[in-house]
Amino acid sequence: MEMLTVSKAKAGFSRVTRRVIKTRQPVVVRTPAGLVQIVPYDLPEEVQPAPPGALGNYTEAQYRFANNFGESL
């Protein structure tokens, strides 16, 4: 993982971010207040809401089970 000072990161911010995106390797920037990490991130796909009435056939037990992680975790 590459470590940069804040002045080097500011001077070449676009170059640093392009490299992070291209190589998928995070970069840590040392600042006077602490550390900042620049990491690649992919947004998950959007899940469409269920159409109205699609959940009408669920029992009360199925609603309770769907509103938690279940017993498997």
Backbone bond lengths (Angstrom), bond angles and torsions (degrees), N, CA, C in turn:
res aa  C-N    CA-C-N  psi(-1)  N-CA   C-N-CA  omega(-1)  CA-C   N-CA-C  phi
1 M - - - 1.448 - - 1.526 108.04 -
2 E 1.290 115.41 130.08 1.457 120.93 -177.38 1.523 110.52 -79.80
3 M 1.343 116.33 140.35 1.474 122.40 176.26 1.523 108.29 -114.60
4 L 1.321 116.51 128.94 1.456 122.05 178.49 1.517 109.83 -122.90
5 T 1.322 115.44 155.53 1.460 119.28 170.72 1.525 107.27 -84.12
6 V 1.309 116.26 163.54 1.463 119.75 -177.44 1.520 110.89 -65.95
7 S 1.322 118.47 -35.36 1.465 119.66 -179.70 1.531 111.18 -67.10
8 K 1.334 118.52 -40.30 1.468 120.74 177.30 1.521 111.32 -68.19
9 A 1.321 117.14 -37.90 1.465 120.35 179.09 1.523 111.01 -67.16
10 K 1.336 117.50 -40.54 1.459 120.44 179.33 1.520 111.29 -66.86
11 A 1.322 116.98 -40.90 1.460 120.74 -177.38 1.528 111.58 -66.32
12 G 1.328 117.16 -34.74 1.463 119.69 -177.97 1.506 112.83 -122.48
13 F 1.336 117.79 41.66 1.461 121.23 -174.09 1.528 112.18 -58.24
14 S 1.324 117.33 -47.29 1.473 118.62 -178.09 1.523 110.81 -65.40
15 R 1.326 117.54 -38.04 1.464 121.08 178.09 1.524 110.64 -65.26
16 V 1.331 116.24 -43.04 1.472 120.78 -179.97 1.520 110.65 -64.22
17 T 1.324 118.06 -45.94 1.466 120.42 -178.40 1.525 111.85 -67.22
18 R 1.335 117.61 -37.91 1.473 119.57 175.92 1.521 110.85 -61.65
19 R 1.337 116.82 -40.64 1.459 120.53 179.55 1.527 111.13 -66.53
20 V 1.337 117.49 -39.27 1.469 120.96 177.88 1.525 110.14 -62.49
21 I 1.318 116.91 -43.94 1.461 120.49 -179.77 1.529 110.99 -66.73
22 K 1.325 116.75 -41.93 1.462 120.78 -177.11 1.526 112.29 -70.22
23 T 1.326 118.06 -44.86 1.472 121.38 -175.23 1.515 113.35 -92.35
24 R 1.339 118.05 -13.87 1.471 123.80 -177.77 1.530 111.99 63.33
25 Q 1.337 117.60 20.56 1.466 122.82 179.09 1.527 108.68 -102.30
26 P 1.344 118.57 128.03 1.460 120.41 179.90 1.526 111.95 -70.70
27 V 1.320 115.46 157.78 1.460 123.42 177.20 1.520 107.63 -126.26
28 V 1.331 116.72 137.12 1.457 121.79 177.01 1.521 108.28 -106.97
29 V 1.330 116.16 132.63 1.460 121.89 179.17 1.521 107.88 -111.67
30 R 1.331 115.21 125.13 1.463 121.86 178.95 1.529 108.53 -86.75
31 T 1.339 117.65 119.89 1.460 122.38 177.64 1.521 108.58 -118.71
32 P 1.326 117.72 165.22 1.467 119.10 177.21 1.536 112.85 -61.21
33 A 1.326 116.97 -27.68 1.466 120.48 -178.19 1.522 112.72 -88.45
34 G 1.313 118.47 -10.91 1.460 120.99 -177.86 1.522 110.52 147.60
35 L 1.318 115.48 -154.93 1.458 121.03 -177.56 1.524 111.12 -107.91
36 V 1.335 115.55 146.29 1.457 122.68 175.23 1.521 106.32 -126.13
37 Q 1.329 116.97 134.45 1.457 120.68 -179.36 1.518 109.48 -112.75
38 I 1.323 116.00 132.74 1.461 122.27 174.81 1.519 106.03 -106.43
39 V 1.337 116.43 115.42 1.463 121.00 -176.94 1.522 109.71 -128.45
40 P 1.326 117.55 149.21 1.460 120.02 175.49 1.520 109.82 -72.40
41 Y 1.319 116.59 146.12 1.461 121.34 -177.43 1.523 108.83 -145.70
42 D 1.314 116.97 132.02 1.460 122.07 175.82 1.520 108.75 -106.14
43 L 1.317 116.12 129.95 1.458 119.89 177.03 1.523 109.41 -73.59
44 P 1.336 117.44 134.77 1.466 118.86 177.12 1.527 110.35 -70.30
45 E 1.332 115.26 158.93 1.464 119.47 177.78 1.517 110.06 -66.37
46 E 1.317 115.50 146.34 1.459 120.86 178.50 1.520 109.65 -75.34
47 V 1.318 115.85 133.87 1.466 121.17 178.02 1.523 107.69 -97.68
48 Q 1.316 115.73 124.32 1.453 120.71 -178.97 1.527 110.10 -71.62
49 P 1.338 118.08 142.78 1.461 120.27 177.64 1.529 110.92 -66.76
50 A 1.312 114.92 154.24 1.464 120.08 178.34 1.529 109.17 -67.67
51 P 1.312 117.76 142.01 1.466 119.80 178.70 1.529 110.54 -65.51
52 P 1.330 117.04 154.22 1.459 119.99 179.77 1.531 111.39 -57.11
53 G 1.319 116.39 134.65 1.456 122.04 178.22 1.514 114.20 86.79
54 A 1.323 119.02 -5.84 1.462 121.35 -177.72 1.524 111.99 -70.65
55 L 1.319 117.13 -24.49 1.462 120.47 -178.75 1.515 112.59 -99.57
56 G 1.312 117.23 10.23 1.457 121.27 -176.43 1.513 114.59 -68.69
57 N 1.326 118.99 -19.39 1.455 121.89 -177.36 1.524 113.18 -91.80
58 Y 1.325 117.56 0.93 1.469 120.54 -178.98 1.523 110.56 -75.61
59 T 1.324 115.96 143.30 1.463 120.27 173.07 1.522 108.27 -85.04
60 E 1.308 116.80 169.58 1.465 121.68 178.94 1.535 110.79 -60.67
61 A 1.329 117.37 -38.90 1.466 121.06 179.00 1.530 110.67 -65.32
62 Q 1.321 118.24 -37.84 1.462 120.94 178.73 1.525 111.34 -67.59
63 Y 1.343 117.65 -37.36 1.459 121.07 175.48 1.524 110.30 -61.42
64 R 1.336 116.53 -47.18 1.474 120.03 -179.34 1.516 110.69 -61.37
65 F 1.333 117.95 -42.48 1.459 121.45 -179.42 1.533 111.11 -66.72
66 A 1.336 117.70 -38.28 1.459 121.60 -178.41 1.526 112.26 -71.01
67 N 1.326 117.81 -21.53 1.464 121.09 -177.99 1.515 113.43 -93.41
68 N 1.321 118.02 17.57 1.470 121.10 173.22 1.530 108.01 -146.52
69 F 1.303 116.81 -175.25 1.464 120.24 -178.87 1.518 112.55 -86.75
70 G 1.297 117.94 1.99 1.460 121.20 179.78 1.517 111.31 75.69
71 E 1.293 115.68 -174.19 1.461 120.62 -176.69 1.516 111.83 -87.77
72 S 1.331 119.10 -7.41 1.465 120.98 -174.61 1.525 112.98 -73.11
73 L 1.329 117.63 -20.97 1.460 119.13 -178.88 1.502 108.77 -94.65
